[in-house]
Amino acid sequence: MDLARTYIGEKVLEQGLKFIVKEPVNNIEKIVEWVEKLPMPEHHRRNVSNVKSFLKNKESNWYKLAERLLTEVDPHVKQKFAVNFFLNANFLGVQKQTENAKKLGYSVPWALLIDPTERCNLNCIGCWAGDYQRKEELSYELLDRILTEAEELGIYFIVMSGGEPLLRKDDIIRLAEKHNSMGFHLFTNGTLIDDKLIEEMKRVGNITLAFSIEGFEESTDKRRGKGVFKKVMDAMDRMRKAGLLYGVSVTYTRNNTEELASEEFVDMLVDKGVAFAWYFTYIPIGKDVDLELMATPEQRAYMYDRILEYRRTKPIFIMDFWNDGEASNGCIAGGRRYLHINAQGEVEPCAFVHYSTCNIKNVSLKEALGSPIMRAYQKRQPFNLNMRRPCPLIDNPEMLKEIVEESGAYPTQLHADETAAEFAEKLKPYAQKWGELADRIWYETHGEEEKIELEEVES
């Protein structure tokens, strides 16, 4: 009887949400009210409250973004996004994740990042996945099993990377169609988009893309190959015409930080119909490792200041995964809110932490979530009380050394040329320089009491 009530309640919520998005412009405030009712951490609730205040003003950038998406996106895609992302991944999923985490004694994440293949049709400089073997793949049957187990745990948001995930586009369409209560988000180089794929994405309705670019044409083609930028721009135009949802993924380095932080670049994204932008700082792992490519501490601080300004003024959602530690309450990896399964099946805490203690081919997803490296990772989160220093790789590298040694983790890269201890030592100068600047910024924002608390912990 309880299961019946739960099922009926979920269906009522689903039908109500579908009704609201049928008349989107008139129901923007109602949609936000629905979001407010979702179970979420307090720091996320504050973010929603801020968005709500912006949406009350029809001249605000947030209102314009909501209005554009709710009127331009295909009705079927819009409903699938509303139900799969807001209702399933957040409202229903978070409840199931919390319940299962209590039973298991360790975190059940909000999302999984999976690499269906290591293969890629490009050869980008400094690729974070460039030191995998570039030939391994996860079978359709294994991917199907992982997704089935994820749904049972309450995980409804699946991110795919690689390699180039669209080299497996037929399998991904099959998976999205079979697991139609899930949302699928693909990081792609954008060169394999064709009309058939667009038609299939529109049909299944639950796939979004993030196109990887490095800035404007010269910067993108310099790292990714001649003609790539134009192919991505063309793909965006066709996606927009079809009413599909898409964004970009950018990596800022010492060479392109100012370009990616420029108003001209952000305005170009808005003009191309981009809904969201994921900003990553360059992490020295994978292929062509170069510490000199890392954005300087000053550039990292500058980037976040610019992003905060664009959040107040531009109709696009921008997330800076390293600088937004306060919004996410620290590092989200290690199974806390997400983990990474690479194309060999190795279960890693993060796409940038190339260590594992188990392979998904040999264990269930539930067992992988409780593996030694995930427990060692979660035991130390947050890695720093200063949320501007959330990362165990570049902000607190001594933590990575501790995690690997405690868990007995093995490296998953093709060339394991250094130990975790050697990596930590190499990153120590950067971490110290950023730490000094980040602490100064944090104290200025949060006051003297926070400074005293941080100093007591560090001592």
C-alpha positions in Angstrom: 0.0 0.0 0.0 2.8 2.4 0.8 4.5 1.6 -2.5 1.2 2.4 -4.3 0.8 5.7 -2.5 4.4 6.6 -3.4 3.8 5.7 -7.0 0.6 7.7 -7.2 2.3 10.6 -5.5 5.2 10.6 -8.0 2.8 10.4 -10.9 0.8 13.4 -9.6 4.0 15.4 -9.2 5.1 14.4 -12.7 1.8 15.4 -14.3 1.7 18.7 -12.4 5.2 19.6 -13.5 4.3 18.8 -17.2 1.2 21.0 -16.9 3.3 23.9 -15.6 5.9 23.8 -18.4 3.1 23.8 -21.1 2.6 27.5 -20.4 6.2 28.3 -19.4 6.4 32.1 -19.6 3.3 32.5 -17.4 4.6 29.9 -15.0 8.2 30.9 -14.3 7.5 31.8 -10.7 5.5 28.5 -10.2 8.5 26.5 -11.6 10.8 28.2 -9.1 8.3 27.5 -6.3 8.5 23.8 -7.3 12.3 23.9 -7.2 12.1 25.4 -3.7 10.2 22.3 -2.5 12.9 19.9 -3.5 15.0 18.4 -0.8 18.5 20.0 -0.9 21.4 21.2 1.3 21.0 24.6 2.9 23.7 26.1 0.7 21.8 25.0 -2.4 18.6 26.4 -1.0 20.3 29.8 -0.6 21.3 29.7 -4.3 17.7 28.9 -5.3 16.5 31.8 -3.2 18.9 34.2 -4.9 17.6 33.0 -8.3 14.0 33.5 -7.2 14.7 37.1 -6.3 16.3 37.7 -9.7 13.3 36.1 -11.6 10.9 38.5 -10.0 12.4 41.2 -12.2 11.5 40.6 -15.8 14.4 42.7 -16.9 17.0 40.5 -15.1 19.4 38.2 -16.8 18.0 35.2 -15.0 14.5 35.9 -16.2 15.7 36.4 -19.8 17.5 33.1 -19.6 14.5 31.2 -18.2 12.2 32.9 -20.8 14.5 32.0 -23.7 14.9 28.3 -22.7 11.2 27.8 -21.9 10.1 29.3 -25.2 12.9 28.0 -27.6 13.4 24.5 -26.4 11.3 21.7 -28.1 8.2 20.8 -25.9 9.2 17.1 -25.6 12.8 18.0 -24.7 11.5 20.6 -22.2 9.2 18.1 -20.5 11.9 15.4 -20.3 14.3 17.8 -18.8 11.8 19.1 -16.2 10.8 15.5 -15.2 14.2 13.8 -15.4 16.3 16.6 -14.0 14.1 18.4 -11.5 11.7 15.7 -10.4 13.8 12.5 -10.7 17.4 13.6 -10.2 16.6 16.1 -7.5 13.2 15.6 -5.7 12.9 11.8 -5.9 16.5 10.9 -6.4 18.0 12.9 -3.5 15.5 11.2 -1.1 16.5 7.8 -2.4 20.2 8.6 -2.2 19.9 9.8 1.4 18.0 6.8 2.5 20.4 4.4 0.8 23.4 6.2 2.2 22.1 5.7 5.7 21.7 2.0 5.1 25.1 1.6 3.5 27.1 3.8 5.7 28.7 5.8 2.9 27.6 8.4 0.3 25.4 7.7 -2.7 26.3 10.3 -5.3 23.9 12.6 -7.2 25.6 11.8 -10.6 27.9 9.3 -12.3 30.6 10.4 -14.8 31.2 7.5 -17.2 33.6 7.1 -20.2 32.0 4.7 -22.7 35.2 4.8 -24.7 38.8 6.0 -24.6 38.9 6.5 -28.3 38.8 10.0 -29.8 38.9 11.4 -33.2 41.0 14.4 -32.0 44.4 14.6 -30.3 44.2 17.7 -28.1 47.2 19.1 -26.3 47.1 18.5 -22.6 44.0 16.2 -22.6 43.2 15.0 -19.1 42.3 11.6 -20.5 45.2 11.5 -23.0 47.3 9.0 -20.9 44.7 6.3 -20.9 45.3 3.5 -23.5 42.9 5.1 -26.0 41.5 1.8 -27.1 39.4 0.5 -24.1 35.6 0.7 -24.1 32.7 -0.3 -21.8 30.3 -2.7 -23.5 26.6 -1.8 -23.9 25.7 -4.6 -21.6 28.0 -3.3 -18.8 26.8 0.3 -19.3 23.2 -0.9 -19.1 24.0 -2.8 -15.9 25.6 0.2 -14.3 22.6 2.5 -15.1 20.2 -0.1 -13.8 22.1 -0.3 -10.5 22.3 3.5 -10.4 18.5 3.9 -10.7 18.0 1.4 -7.9 20.2 3.7 -5.7 18.3 6.9 -6.8 20.9 8.2 -9.2 19.2 9.7 -12.2 21.9 12.0 -13.7 24.5 10.4 -16.0 27.4 12.4 -17.4 29.5 10.9 -20.2 32.9 11.9 -21.3 35.9 10.0 -22.9 37.6 9.9 -25.2 34.8 11.2 -27.4 31.5 9.7 -26.2 29.8 10.3 -29.6 31.9 7.6 -31.1 29.4 5.4 -29.3 26.4 7.5 -30.2 24.2 4.6 -31.3 24.7 2.8 -27.9 24.1 6.1 -26.0 20.8 6.7 -27.8 19.8 3.1 -26.9 20.7 3.6 -23.3 18.9 7.0 -23.1 15.8 5.4 -24.6 15.8 2.4 -22.3 16.6 4.4 -19.2 14.2 7.2 -20.0 13.8 8.4 -16.5 17.4 9.5 -16.4 19.1 12.6 -17.7 22.2 12.1 -19.9 24.8 14.9 -20.3 27.7 14.4 -22.7 31.0 16.3 -22.9 31.8 16.3 -26.6 34.3 17.9 -29.0 31.3 18.6 -31.3 32.8 17.4 -34.5 30.5 14.3 -34.9 27.1 16.0 -34.8 24.9 15.2 -37.8 21.3 15.5 -38.7 20.5 11.9 -37.7 21.9 12.3 -34.2 20.0 15.5 -33.8 16.8 13.8 -34.8 17.4 10.9 -32.4 18.3 13.3 -29.5 15.0 15.2 -30.1 13.1 11.9 -30.2 14.5 10.5 -26.9 14.5 14.0 -25.3 16.8 13.3 -22.4 20.3 14.1 -23.7 22.1 17.4 -23.4 25.5 18.3 -24.8 28.4 20.4 -23.6 30.7 21.4 -26.4 34.4 21.7 -25.6 36.1 24.9 -26.9 39.1 26.9 -25.7 37.9 30.4 -26.6 37.5 31.8 -30.1 38.6 30.2 -33.3 42.4 30.7 -33.0 42.6 29.4 -29.5 40.3 26.4 -30.1 41.9 25.3 -33.3 45.4 25.7 -31.8 44.6 23.1 -29.1 42.0 20.9 -30.9 42.9 21.1 -34.6 42.2 23.3 -37.6 38.5 23.7 -38.4 37.2 22.4 -35.1 35.8 25.8 -33.9 33.7 26.2 -37.1 32.3 22.6 -36.8 31.2 23.4 -33.2 29.6 26.7 -34.2 27.7 24.8 -37.0 26.6 22.1 -34.5 25.3 24.7 -32.1 23.2 26.4 -34.9 21.6 23.1 -35.8 21.0 22.1 -32.2 19.3 25.5 -31.6 17.1 25.1 -34.7 16.0 21.7 -33.4 15.1 23.1 -30.0 17.8 21.1 -28.1 19.6 22.0 -24.9 23.4 22.6 -25.0 26.2 24.3 -23.3 30.0 24.6 -23.4 32.9 23.2 -21.5 36.0 25.4 -21.3 39.5 24.9 -19.7 41.3 28.0 -18.7 45.1 28.0 -18.7 47.8 30.6 -18.3 47.4 31.3 -22.1 43.6 31.8 -22.5 42.2 32.9 -19.1 41.7 36.5 -20.1 40.0 35.4 -23.4 37.6 33.0 -21.7 36.9 35.6 -19.0 36.2 38.3 -21.5 32.7 39.8 -22.1 33.1 39.3 -25.8 33.5 35.5 -25.3 30.5 35.3 -23.0 28.4 37.4 -25.3 29.3 35.1 -28.2 28.0 32.1 -26.2 24.7 33.9 -25.4 24.3 34.8 -29.1 24.8 31.2 -30.1 22.0 30.1 -27.8 24.3 28.5 -25.1 22.4 27.8 -21.9 25.3 26.9 -19.6 29.1 27.0 -19.4 31.3 24.7 -17.3 34.6 26.4 -16.5 37.5 24.1 -15.6 41.0 25.2 -14.6 43.8 23.3 -16.2 44.9 20.3 -14.1 48.4 18.9 -14.8 47.5 15.3 -15.4 47.0 13.1 -18.5 48.9 14.0 -21.7 51.6 16.7 -22.2 51.7 17.5 -18.5 53.0 21.1 -18.0 52.9 23.0 -14.8 53.5 26.2 -16.8 50.1 25.7 -18.4 48.3 26.2 -15.1 46.5 29.5 -14.6 48.4 31.6 -12.1 46.7 32.2 -8.7 46.0 35.8 -9.8 44.3 34.5 -13.0 42.2 32.0 -11.0 41.0 34.8 -8.7 40.3 37.1 -11.7 38.3 34.4 -13.5 36.0 33.9 -10.5 35.4 37.7 -10.1 34.4 37.9 -13.8 32.1 34.9 -13.5 30.4 36.4 -10.5 29.8 39.6 -12.6 28.3 37.6 -15.5 26.0 35.8 -13.1 24.5 39.2 -12.3 24.4 40.4 -15.8 24.3 37.7 -18.6 21.5 35.3 -19.5 23.6 32.2 -19.2 24.4 29.9 -16.3 28.2 29.6 -15.6 29.8 27.2 -13.1 33.5 27.3 -12.1 34.2 23.9 -10.7 37.3 24.8 -8.7 36.3 28.3 -7.6 32.7 27.4 -6.7 33.6 25.4 -3.7 31.4 27.5 -1.5 28.3 26.8 -3.7 29.0 23.1 -3.6 30.2 23.0 0.0 33.7 21.8 -1.0 34.9 19.0 -3.3 32.0 17.0 -4.7 34.1 14.0 -5.9 34.9 10.7 -4.2 31.3 9.5 -4.4 30.1 12.4 -2.3 28.1 13.8 -5.1 29.8 12.2 -8.1 32.5 9.7 -9.1 34.2 8.6 -12.3 34.2 5.2 -14.1 36.7 5.2 -16.9 36.6 3.2 -20.1 38.7 0.4 -18.6 36.1 0.1 -15.8 38.3 1.5 -13.1 36.3 3.4 -10.5 38.0 6.7 -9.7 37.1 9.4 -7.2 37.3 12.1 -9.9 38.0 12.4 -13.6 41.3 14.1 -12.5 42.2 11.6 -9.8 43.7 8.7 -11.8 43.7 6.1 -8.9 41.4 3.2 -8.2 40.9 0.3 -5.8 38.3 -1.7 -7.9 37.0 -2.3 -11.4 33.2 -2.1 -12.1 33.5 -5.2 -14.2 34.2 -7.2 -11.0 32.0 -5.4 -8.5 28.5 -3.9 -8.2 28.0 -0.2 -8.3 27.0 -0.4 -4.6 30.3 -2.1 -3.7 32.3 0.4 -5.8 30.7 3.3 -3.8 32.0 1.7 -0.6 35.5 0.9 -2.0 38.6 1.8 0.1 39.5 4.9 -2.0 36.0 6.3 -1.8 35.9 5.9 2.0 39.3 7.4 2.4 38.2 10.3 0.2 34.9 11.0 2.0 36.6 10.7 5.4 38.6 13.9 4.7 35.9 16.0 3.0 35.9 18.9 3.1 39.6 19.1 2.4 39.8 22.6 3.6 37.5 24.9 5.6 38.3 27.6 3.1 35.9 26.7 0.3 38.1 28.6 -2.2 40.6 25.8 -1.6 38.4 22.7 -2.1 40.6 20.4 -4.3 42.8 17.5 -3.0 45.0 17.7 -6.1 45.9 21.3 -6.6 44.8 23.0 -3.4 45.6 20.4 -0.8 47.9 17.9 -2.6 49.1 16.3 0.6 45.5 14.9 0.9 45.9 12.9 -2.3 49.0 11.3 -1.0 47.2 10.3 2.2 44.2 8.9 0.4 46.3 6.8 -2.0 48.5 5.4 0.8 45.6 4.7 3.1 43.5 3.0 0.5 46.2 1.1 -1.3 45.0 2.6 -4.6 46.8 1.8 -7.8 47.4 4.3 -10.7 45.1 4.0 -13.8 47.1 6.0 -16.3 49.1 4.3 -19.0 52.3 5.8 -17.8 52.5 6.0 -14.0 55.8 8.0 -14.0 55.4 9.4 -10.5 54.0 8.4 -7.2 51.2 10.3 -5.4 53.8 11.6 -3.0 55.9 13.0 -5.9 52.8 14.6 -7.5 51.9 16.2 -4.2 55.5 17.6 -3.8 55.3 19.0 -7.4 52.1 20.8 -6.7 53.0 22.1 -3.3 54.4 25.5 -4.5 51.2 26.3 -6.5 49.0 25.2 -3.6 50.9 27.4 -1.2 50.7 30.5 -3.5 47.0 30.0 -4.2 46.4 29.2 -0.5 47.8 32.6 0.5 45.7 34.5 -2.0 42.6 32.4 -1.4 42.8 32.8 2.4 43.1 36.6 2.0 40.0 36.6 -0.3 38.1 34.3 2.1 38.9 36.4 5.2 37.9 39.6 3.4 34.5 38.0 2.6 33.8 36.1 5.8 35.4 38.2 8.5 37.7 37.8 11.5 35.9 34.9 13.2 36.4 32.7 10.1 40.0 33.6 10.0 40.5 32.6 13.6 38.7 29.2 13.0 40.9 28.5 9.9 44.1 29.3 11.8 43.2 27.1 14.7 42.5 24.1 12.4 45.7 24.6 10.4 47.7 24.8 13.7 
